[in-house]
Structures are given as C-alpha cells and as structure tokens.
Amino acid sequence: MVTMLIVIRPPNCIYIEPRMCRGEIRCKGKKSDSLADENYRNDTLFIDKHGRWRSFNERKLSRKKGGNVRGKGWKYGSGFVDGIFPVMSPVAQQILDFVQKENDSNRVWAALDTLSATNDTWDYLINVMVQLRLNKQWGPIILICEWILYKSSFRQDVLCYNLLIDAYGQKSVHKKAESVYFELLEARCIPTEDTYALLVKAYCVSGELEKAEAVLAEMRKYGHPPGAIVYNTYIDGLMKAGNPERAVQIFQRMKRDGCEPDTKTYTLLINLYGKARQSFVALTLFNKMKSQKCKPNICTYTALVNAFAREGLCEKAEEIFEQMQEKGHEPDVYAYNALMESYSRAGFPYGAAEIFSLMQHMGCEPDRASYNIMVDAYGRAGLHEDARAVFEDMKRLGITPTMKSHMLLLSAYSKAGNVAKCEEIVNQMQESGIEPDTFVLNSMLNLYGRLGQFEKMEEVLTAMEKGSYNTDISTYNILINIYGRAGFLERMEELFQSLPIRNLKPDVVTWTSRMGAYSRKKMYMRCLEIFEEMIDSGCYPDGGTAKVLLSACSSEDQVEQVTAVIRTMHKDMSTALPV
C-alpha cells in the first residue's frame, strides 16, 4: 500500500512525495535481480485545475487514444512523455541503473535480450531513454535505440529513429545522424517534423549550415513545408553557431513563407537582440509579439529582463519583471538572476544583494549562477572583500565553485591591483583540480602589465607558448596594448609581426591598439598608414578606431580629414539588425 505525503511549500505549490507504509512498497509480481518484465501498477494522485483530488494509472494514460507512446509520446524539445515526466517503475529504474553503469554494448544488448517484447517493456524503455535525455546521457540512448532498431523484435518506429538522430546530433556526429535519417526512409517510416528539426539541429551543432538549409529544401520538395518547430531549431542553431544575422534572415523568411512565429520563436529573437545589446529592439519585438496575440511565457519575460540587464538598465529590467508577475508568472531562479544581473551591470551591488535576499524570502533557492552574479556585482564595484565573502559562503553551502566563479573573484582582486591575492586564487584553482585556462592567464598578463611588472608578464607568456595553454588573439592584444602604452614600440611591432606565424589574424582591437601607440606620440601619418593596412586586410574599423585617429590629429586639416573618414564609416555601418 502506498500513501501520499503532501508537502506544502511557498509559493502556492503542492508537491506529492511517496511514503512507504510498514517499511516497504508492495508491488505485484515476482522479485528478480535480472532485467525481467514485471506487472507494475502505480496509481498516482494529483489535484486538477478545479482543486479536486483525482488519480490516474500511468500505463492506462499512456495508452489512451492519441497518447500511445509508440510514435507520438515523445515530443522534441520537451523531454516529456505524455505531457508528464516519466514515472520510473522498478523494472525501468533497474534498466536505467544498468545502462548508466555499463559501457560494453554487447553486455547491454545481452541484458536487453532478456526482456519480453511487450507493450510494458516498450514503455519501460521509452521512459528510460527520456530520463537519459533529461540527463544528457547520449551514449546509453544510442545503445538502447540501436538494440530496438537492429537487434530486437520490436517493429521499427519513428520515435526511436528520432531519439537516435538527436543523440548523434548532440555528440556532433552529423554523418551518423544523417545515416539514421536515410535508414528511417529505407524502413518506410514517415519522418515527422521532429525528425527534420533534429536533423537540422545535428547539422547546426556540427557547423554544417549548408546541409541544414538543404533539409528545409527537401521538406518543401516533398510537399511538407517547414513549420515553427523546424524554423525555431534552425534559428537556435544559427545563434549558437555565432551567426545572428543569418538567424534574423531565417526569421524573416519564416514570416514570408506564411509560417506563424510562436512564443519560442519570439523568445529566441528577443534573446538574440539582448545578446547584441539592442534591448529596445528586443522590446519592440516583444510588443509586436503581443499585438499578434502570441502570449509570452516566463522564458520570454526572462529573455527581455536579460536584454536590459546586459546594458545595466535596471529600471527597465525591473519594470518587465513586475509585468511578468502581474501576468501570473511566478519568478524562478533564472528570472531573479536576470534582475540581479541588471543591478550588477549598473554598478549597484547592494541592489543586487536585495534581490538575492528577496529571492530566498520567496522560497526560491539561489543556484551557483546566483552566487557568481553576486561575486561579480561586488567585484565590479571594487568591493573585493565582499566578493570573497560570497565566494566563501558558496563553498560553505556545498556549492562547488567553477572556473567562472574563480575567474570572477580573480577579476575583483585584479581591479584592486592585488597581485598576491590573484596569484593565491590561481594556486587555489590548481589545488582544486581546476586547470587555469587561457582567459585566466590572459587576466594575469593584463594585471602584471598594468602594474608595470613586465618580467612576470613575459614569464606567463613563455609558459603559455611552451606549455599546454593556447594563446589566442586576445593574449596578443593585451601585450600589444600594454607595450604600446608603455612606449616600447619595437616590442609591440615584433609581437604584431609574429601573428601570422602563430596562425592568428589581427582583429579591430589589435589594429586599434597598435594605432593608439603612435597616436599618443601624435604620429598622424603613421596612424593613417596603419589605418590603410587595416582596411586592406578586410578588418572593419569601429568607434574606438575613430577616437584613436582623432587623438592623433594636431591640426584642423587633419581633424577635417579624419571626420570625413568617420562619416563614411558611419554611413556604411548598419546600426541594427532588421526586425
């Protein structure tokens, strides 16, 4: 007999947890240590939208009309079966535990061979794979799917092909994902929109954007125009591949093709503009979304709060946060973190601390990101001891600091010019088993350089070049900037000329830093020469470049000449992505 323990937690949430009576949960069927089939029944209680108690049997629910897990139960992007998280029976849990520990495919398949080919077994396997997918354990999913499709007596099913395409895609093995798609067609299974979306995602993850585009063309060829799921996946993939301009073009095409953008589409685009620091473009899109009667969800509001947070516009972020609550959305940890970030970026660490306290008062537990934001908030404001206190609180509560956590604390002490503390943090990282990356060592280079400790700076550079650390263009930008500011022009030029040998291409920061060294000496003609080299190399100047050119001027004629160049730059520069 199973009774239910009702635990009420704020705000207005009811959680139902199983409680064992007489020390055990009784189930019908024989006990067995093997992966054998059992007749398992689990009646579950829940409260419906009218506040009444109801119960359901998860097996019966999965087999009601339109709810069968064969072919329809799993929807891409949700991680749910039949709209609920998988209820793991003892047999399913046994399978899950086994495949998580065993890596040998032959042993896994031999164990799965002991299962009888019944509807119950099918449900167990699908629930196990959904649970594995939630945990991002792609290897075991591949083993189970391959057993079902190639080894078992189960009929080939589009659901398994979809899961297999997803798993290979997540592992960036797009050729195998592509191969599974062709096998699906050969098996005379009809691909669903999820199939195409997962194939697009697999290509995007692997950087094969032309092939992702070809999937959409193939859908149209067979009279199945892409829907919102496929377009959303493509837009998301382009954003993750660092191609936001193309993502916006696909959004425009989506509308031209008569495919109505949904909540996820708008949320993705709001997030895109937020990352591009175009918060008011994101707000325009948000308002347009509402005018189209497309209802924002908590993710949409959080994306917009984040957009304003990145620019430190805490008043606007708070306004959207309040709108979210007025619409009945209870803020989660991500929403609170976004609001905290806005105060941090605006330089109001105590405002961020108030949100942190409010979050706990409302029963929302801070996560690692919450503590990192507070470390950053205090560090930005120069309150490095407060940043350290938050860092220590995080460790005391059992939250393991990550590379980012250490990096934020390092940045706090670096701003204060405290070399000893920075070196101590780097040593602590190594003692904790966290190997400092290029970003950390670049920070130490910058710190030593700002304080004029050039010998230590060169020691770090030598260690990076001879060791296992990868130097990047940011490494040399720091060195070129520091030597240029110090007036060591020969060393600066030596580093600049060495970039092609290191397979590094100068970016706008490199060129502007180099130009800045001559600008400080009012060497106007030399600055113009470097500017021409920059243009010839295909690197586009920015506002910083214009400021450096102006500072090099020593006459009105030179100012007029530079102003004309700047106007031309401004005319050619696109200020915003199209909505």
C-alpha positions in Angstrom: 0.0 0.0 0.0 1.3 3.4 -0.9 0.1 6.6 0.8 1.0 10.1 -0.2 2.7 12.7 1.9 1.6 16.2 1.0 4.3 18.8 1.4 3.2 22.4 1.0 5.9 24.9 0.1 5.6 28.6 -0.8 4.5 30.0 -3.1 1.3 28.1 -3.8 3.0 24.9 -4.9 2.0 21.3 -3.8 4.5 18.5 -4.1 3.4 14.9 -3.7 6.0 12.5 -2.4 5.6 8.8 -1.9 5.8 7.5 1.7 6.3 3.8 2.4 4.0 2.0 4.9 5.4 -0.6 7.1 8.8 0.0 5.8 8.2 -1.2 2.2 6.4 -0.5 -1.1 4.4 -3.6 -2.2 4.2 -4.4 -5.9 2.6 -7.4 -7.6 4.9 -9.8 -9.4 7.9 -11.9 -8.6 11.1 -10.4 -7.2 14.0 -10.7 -9.7 17.6 -9.3 -10.0 17.5 -9.7 -13.8 16.0 -7.3 -16.3 12.8 -9.2 -16.3 9.3 -7.9 -17.1 7.0 -7.2 -14.1 3.3 -6.4 -13.9 3.6 -3.0 -12.2 0.8 -0.7 -11.3 1.2 2.7 -9.8 -1.9 4.7 -9.2 -1.0 8.4 -8.7 -2.9 11.2 -7.0 -2.9 14.7 -8.3 -5.0 17.9 -7.9 -6.8 19.1 -11.0 -7.3 22.7 -12.1 -10.6 22.8 -10.2 -8.8 21.9 -6.9 -10.3 18.3 -6.7 -8.3 15.2 -6.0 -8.0 12.8 -8.9 -6.0 9.7 -9.6 -4.6 8.1 -12.8 -2.8 5.0 -13.8 0.3 6.0 -15.8 0.0 2.9 -18.0 -3.6 3.4 -18.9 -2.9 7.1 -19.5 -0.1 6.3 -22.0 -2.4 4.1 -24.0 -5.5 6.3 -24.2 -6.4 7.5 -27.7 -3.7 9.9 -29.0 -1.5 9.2 -26.1 0.2 5.9 -27.1 4.0 6.2 -26.6 4.6 4.5 -29.9 5.4 7.2 -32.4 3.7 10.1 -30.6 4.7 10.0 -26.9 7.9 12.0 -27.1 8.0 15.5 -28.4 11.3 17.1 -29.4 12.3 19.9 -27.1 10.1 18.9 -24.2 11.8 15.9 -22.5 8.3 14.7 -21.5 6.3 11.6 -22.3 2.5 12.1 -22.4 3.0 15.6 -21.0 4.4 14.4 -17.7 7.9 13.4 -16.5 8.4 9.6 -16.9 7.2 7.6 -13.9 10.0 5.1 -13.4 8.7 1.6 -12.5 11.1 -0.7 -10.6 12.0 -2.5 -13.8 12.6 0.8 -15.7 14.8 2.0 -12.8 16.7 -1.3 -12.9 17.3 -0.8 -16.7 18.3 2.8 -16.2 20.8 2.0 -13.4 22.3 -0.8 -15.5 22.8 1.1 -18.8 24.3 4.1 -16.9 27.0 1.9 -15.4 27.7 -0.5 -18.3 29.6 0.8 -21.3 30.1 -2.5 -23.2 27.5 -2.6 -25.9 27.4 -6.4 -26.1 26.7 -6.7 -22.4 24.0 -4.1 -22.6 22.4 -5.8 -25.6 22.6 -9.2 -23.9 20.8 -7.9 -20.9 18.1 -6.2 -23.0 17.6 -9.5 -24.9 16.2 -11.0 -21.6 13.2 -8.6 -21.8 10.0 -9.8 -23.4 8.7 -7.8 -26.4 5.5 -6.4 -24.7 3.9 -3.0 -24.5 5.0 -2.7 -20.9 8.6 -3.3 -21.9 8.3 -0.7 -24.6 7.0 1.8 -22.1 9.9 1.0 -19.8 12.5 1.6 -22.5 11.0 4.8 -23.7 10.8 6.2 -20.1 14.4 5.2 -19.6 15.5 7.0 -22.7 13.5 10.1 -21.8 15.2 10.1 -18.4 18.6 9.7 -20.1 17.8 12.5 -22.4 16.9 14.8 -19.5 20.4 13.9 -18.0 22.1 14.5 -21.4 23.4 10.9 -21.4 23.6 10.3 -25.2 25.8 7.2 -25.2 23.2 4.9 -23.4 20.4 6.3 -25.6 22.3 5.2 -28.7 22.8 1.7 -27.2 19.1 1.3 -26.4 17.9 2.7 -29.7 20.3 0.6 -31.8 19.2 -2.5 -29.9 15.5 -1.7 -30.5 16.0 -1.0 -34.2 18.6 -3.6 -35.2 18.5 -6.4 -32.5 15.1 -6.6 -31.0 11.8 -8.0 -32.4 10.1 -4.6 -31.9 8.6 -3.0 -35.0 10.8 -0.2 -36.3 9.4 3.1 -35.1 10.0 6.8 -35.9 10.3 7.6 -32.2 13.5 5.6 -31.9 14.9 7.0 -35.1 14.2 10.5 -33.8 15.9 9.8 -30.5 18.9 8.3 -32.3 19.3 11.3 -34.6 19.1 13.6 -31.6 21.7 11.6 -29.6 24.2 11.6 -32.6 23.5 15.3 -33.2 24.2 16.2 -29.6 27.5 14.3 -29.9 28.3 16.4 -33.1 28.4 13.2 -35.2 26.3 14.6 -38.0 27.2 12.0 -40.6 25.8 9.2 -38.3 22.7 11.3 -37.7 22.3 11.7 -41.5 22.8 7.9 -41.9 20.0 7.2 -39.4 17.7 9.5 -41.4 18.3 7.5 -44.6 17.7 4.3 -42.7 14.4 5.7 -41.5 13.4 6.3 -45.1 14.5 2.9 -46.2 12.5 1.3 -43.4 9.4 3.1 -44.9 8.9 5.1 -41.7 7.3 8.5 -42.3 9.5 11.3 -41.0 7.8 13.7 -38.7 8.5 17.4 -38.3 10.5 16.4 -35.2 12.7 14.3 -37.4 13.6 17.2 -39.7 14.1 19.5 -36.7 16.5 17.1 -35.1 18.4 16.7 -38.3 18.7 20.4 -38.7 19.9 20.7 -35.1 22.5 17.9 -35.8 23.9 19.9 -38.8 23.9 23.2 -36.9 25.8 21.7 -33.9 28.5 20.4 -36.3 28.6 23.7 -38.2 27.2 22.2 -41.4 24.8 25.1 -42.1 24.5 24.4 -45.8 23.2 20.9 -45.1 20.8 22.4 -42.5 19.5 24.6 -45.3 19.2 21.6 -47.6 16.9 19.9 -45.1 14.4 22.7 -45.4 14.6 22.5 -49.2 13.9 18.7 -49.1 10.9 19.3 -46.9 9.4 21.7 -49.5 10.3 19.2 -52.3 8.1 16.6 -50.7 5.3 19.0 -50.1 5.9 19.3 -46.4 6.8 23.0 -45.8 8.8 23.6 -42.6 6.7 24.5 -39.5 7.6 26.5 -36.4 9.5 23.6 -34.8 11.9 23.3 -37.7 12.4 27.1 -38.1 12.9 27.5 -34.3 15.5 24.8 -34.3 17.3 26.4 -37.3 17.2 29.9 -35.7 18.6 28.5 -32.4 21.3 26.5 -34.2 22.4 29.6 -36.2 22.6 31.7 -33.0 24.7 29.0 -31.2 26.9 28.9 -34.3 27.6 32.6 -33.9 25.6 33.7 -37.0 22.8 36.0 -35.6 22.5 37.9 -38.9 21.5 34.7 -40.7 19.2 33.8 -37.9 17.3 37.1 -38.4 17.1 36.3 -42.2 15.6 32.9 -41.4 13.0 34.6 -39.1 12.1 37.0 -42.0 11.8 34.0 -44.4 9.6 32.2 -41.9 7.1 35.0 -42.0 7.3 35.3 -45.8 6.6 31.6 -46.1 3.4 32.0 -44.1 4.7 30.1 -41.1 3.4 31.9 -38.0 6.1 32.6 -35.4 5.2 31.1 -32.0 6.2 32.0 -28.4 9.5 30.2 -28.7 10.4 32.0 -32.0 9.9 35.4 -30.4 11.8 34.3 -27.3 14.8 33.2 -29.4 14.8 36.6 -31.3 14.4 38.6 -28.1 17.4 36.7 -26.7 19.3 37.3 -29.9 18.8 41.1 -29.7 19.5 41.1 -26.0 22.9 39.5 -26.6 23.6 42.0 -29.3 22.9 44.8 -26.7 19.9 46.0 -28.6 17.4 45.9 -25.7 15.0 48.4 -27.2 14.8 46.4 -30.4 14.1 43.4 -28.2 11.3 45.4 -26.5 9.8 46.4 -29.9 9.7 42.7 -30.9 8.1 41.8 -27.5 5.3 44.4 -28.1 4.9 43.2 -31.7 4.5 39.6 -30.3 1.7 40.7 -28.0 0.0 42.6 -30.8 0.0 39.3 -32.8 -1.8 37.7 -29.9 1.1 35.4 -29.2 1.3 35.0 -25.5 4.7 35.5 -23.8 5.7 32.9 -21.3 8.1 33.1 -18.3 11.1 32.4 -20.7 10.1 35.3 -22.9 9.9 37.7 -20.0 13.2 36.4 -18.6 14.9 36.9 -22.0 13.7 40.5 -22.0 14.8 41.1 -18.5 18.2 39.7 -19.5 18.3 42.0 -22.5 18.0 45.1 -20.3 20.3 43.5 -17.7 23.2 43.3 -20.2 23.1 47.0 -20.7 22.7 47.7 -16.9 19.2 49.2 -17.4 17.9 48.1 -14.1 14.8 50.2 -14.1 13.6 48.7 -17.4 14.5 45.3 -16.2 12.5 45.7 -13.0 9.5 47.0 -15.0 9.5 43.9 -17.1 10.0 41.7 -14.0 6.9 43.3 -12.5 4.9 42.8 -15.7 5.8 39.2 -15.6 4.4 38.9 -12.1 1.2 40.8 -13.0 0.6 38.3 -15.8 0.6 35.5 -13.2 4.1 34.1 -13.8 5.9 33.2 -10.6 9.6 34.2 -11.0 12.0 31.3 -11.0 15.7 31.3 -10.2 16.5 32.4 -13.8 14.2 35.4 -13.6 15.7 36.5 -10.3 19.2 36.0 -11.6 18.5 38.2 -14.6 17.2 41.0 -12.4 20.3 40.7 -10.1 22.5 40.9 -13.2 20.9 44.2 -14.2 21.8 45.8 -10.9 25.3 44.3 -11.1 25.9 45.7 -14.5 24.5 49.1 -13.5 27.0 49.3 -10.6 24.5 48.8 -7.8 25.8 45.8 -5.9 23.5 46.4 -2.9 20.5 46.4 -5.2 21.6 43.0 -6.5 22.0 41.9 -2.8 18.4 43.0 -2.1 17.1 40.8 -5.0 19.2 38.0 -3.7 17.6 38.2 -0.3 14.1 38.6 -1.7 14.6 35.5 -3.8 15.4 33.5 -0.7 12.5 35.1 1.2 10.1 34.0 -1.6 11.3 30.4 -1.3 13.4 30.3 -4.4 16.8 28.8 -3.7 19.8 30.6 -5.3 21.9 28.4 -7.6 25.6 28.6 -8.5 24.9 31.3 -11.1 23.2 33.4 -8.4 26.3 33.4 -6.2 28.5 34.1 -9.3 26.4 37.2 -10.1 26.9 38.5 -6.5 30.7 37.8 -6.7 30.7 39.8 -9.9 28.5 42.6 -8.6 30.8 43.3 -5.6 33.9 42.8 -7.8 32.7 45.4 -10.4 32.1 47.9 -7.6 35.6 47.4 -6.2 34.3 45.6 -3.0 36.6 42.7 -3.4 36.3 41.6 0.3 32.5 41.3 -0.1 33.1 39.3 -3.3 35.4 37.0 -1.3 32.7 36.6 1.4 30.1 35.5 -1.1 32.6 33.1 -2.7 33.3 31.5 0.7 29.5 31.3 1.5 29.0 29.4 -1.7 31.7 26.8 -0.7 30.3 26.6 2.9 26.8 25.7 1.4 28.3 22.9 -0.6 28.2 24.6 -4.0 31.4 23.8 -5.8 33.0 27.0 -7.4 33.6 26.5 -11.1 36.2 28.1 -13.3 33.9 31.1 -13.8 33.5 31.5 -10.0 37.2 31.7 -9.6 37.6 34.0 -12.6 35.1 36.5 -11.2 36.9 36.6 -7.9 40.2 36.9 -9.7 38.8 39.8 -11.7 37.7 41.5 -8.4 41.2 41.4 -6.9 42.8 42.3 -10.3 40.8 45.6 -10.4 42.2 46.3 -7.0 45.7 45.6 -8.2 46.2 42.9 -5.6 48.8 40.7 -7.2 49.3 38.4 -4.2 45.6 37.6 -3.9 45.3 37.0 -7.6 48.3 34.6 -7.5 46.7 32.9 -4.5 43.4 32.3 -6.4 45.2 30.8 -9.4 47.0 28.4 -7.0 43.7 27.5 -5.3 42.3 26.7 -8.7 45.1 24.3 -9.4 44.8 22.7 -5.9 41.1 22.2 -6.5 41.8 20.3 -9.8 40.7 23.3 -12.0 43.4 24.0 -14.6 43.6 27.7 -15.4 42.5 28.3 -19.0 43.7 31.0 -21.5 41.2 33.5 -20.1 42.6 33.3 -16.6 46.2 33.6 -17.8 45.3 36.5 -20.1 43.9 38.2 -16.9 47.2 37.7 -15.2 49.1 39.0 -18.2 46.9 42.1 -18.1 47.4 42.6 -14.3 51.2 42.3 -14.5 51.2 44.6 -17.5 49.0 47.3 -15.9 51.3 47.3 -12.8 54.5 47.5 -15.0 55.7 44.0 -13.9 56.9 43.2 -17.5 59.2 40.4 -16.4 56.4 38.5 -14.8 54.2 39.2 -17.8 56.8 37.7 -20.1 57.2 34.7 -17.8 53.4 34.0 -18.1 53.6 34.4 -21.9 56.6 31.9 -22.2 54.7 29.4 -20.0 51.6 29.8 -22.3 53.6 29.4 -25.5 55.7 26.4 -24.3 53.0 24.7 -22.2 49.6 23.2 -23.0 47.8 26.5 -22.9 46.5 28.0 -26.1 47.4 31.6 -26.8 44.7 33.5 -28.8 44.4 36.9 -30.4 43.2 38.3 -27.0 46.6 37.3 -25.5 48.5 39.3 -28.0 46.0 42.2 -28.0 46.8 42.6 -24.3 50.6 42.5 -24.9 50.4 44.9 -27.9 48.2 47.4 -25.9 50.5 47.3 -22.8 53.8 47.7 -24.7 52.2 50.4 -26.9 51.1 52.3 -23.9 54.5 52.0 -22.2 56.2 53.3 -25.4 58.0 50.0 -26.2 57.2 50.3 -29.9 59.8 47.8 -31.2 58.5 45.1 -28.9 54.9 45.9 -29.9 55.8 45.7 -33.6 57.7 42.4 -33.0 54.6 40.9 -31.5 52.3 42.2 -34.2 54.5 40.8 -37.0 54.6 37.4 -35.3 50.9 36.9 -35.5 50.8 35.2 -39.0 53.4 32.7 -37.8 51.1 31.8 -34.9 48.1 31.4 -37.3 46.4 34.4 -35.7 44.6 37.2 -37.6 44.6 40.7 -36.1 41.1 42.0 -35.2 39.9 45.5 -34.8 41.3 45.6 -31.2 44.7 44.6 -32.4 44.8 47.3 -35.1 43.4 50.0 -32.9 45.8 49.2 -30.0 48.8 49.4 -32.4 47.5 52.6 -33.9 47.0 54.0 -30.3 50.7 53.7 -29.5 51.6 56.1 -32.4 48.5 58.3 -31.7 49.9 59.1 -28.2 53.0 60.4 -29.9 50.9 62.5 -32.4 52.4 60.5 -35.3 49.4 61.2 -37.5 50.9 59.9 -40.8 51.9 56.6 -39.2 48.4 56.2 -37.8 47.0 56.7 -41.3 49.3 54.1 -42.8 48.2 51.6 -40.2 44.6 52.5 -40.8 45.0 51.8 -44.6 46.7 48.4 -43.8 43.7 47.6 -41.6 41.2 48.4 -44.4 43.3 46.4 -46.9 43.3 43.4 -44.6 39.5 43.3 -44.6 39.1 44.4 -40.9 36.3 46.9 -40.4 37.1 49.9 -38.0 34.8 50.7 -35.1 34.2 53.7 -32.9 37.4 53.1 -30.9 39.4 53.3 -34.1 37.8 56.7 -34.9 38.7 58.1 -31.4 42.3 57.0 -31.8 42.6 58.7 -35.2 41.1 61.9 -33.8 43.5 61.9 -30.9 46.4 61.7 -33.3 45.4 64.9 -35.0 47.5 68.1 -34.4 45.9 70.5 -36.9 42.4 71.4 -38.1 43.1 70.0 -41.6 43.9 66.6 -40.0 40.7 66.8 -37.9 38.6 67.5 -41.1 40.2 64.6 -42.9 39.6 62.2 -40.1 36.0 63.5 -39.7 35.3 62.8 -43.4 36.6 59.2 -42.9 34.4 58.7 -39.8 31.3 60.0 -41.6 31.9 57.5 -44.4 32.4 54.7 -41.8 29.1 55.7 -40.1 27.2 55.7 -43.4 28.3 52.2 -44.2 27.8 50.7 -40.8 24.5 49.0 -40.1 23.3 50.1 -36.6 20.7 47.5 -36.0 19.6 44.1 -37.2 16.2 44.2 -39.1 13.2 43.1 -37.1 
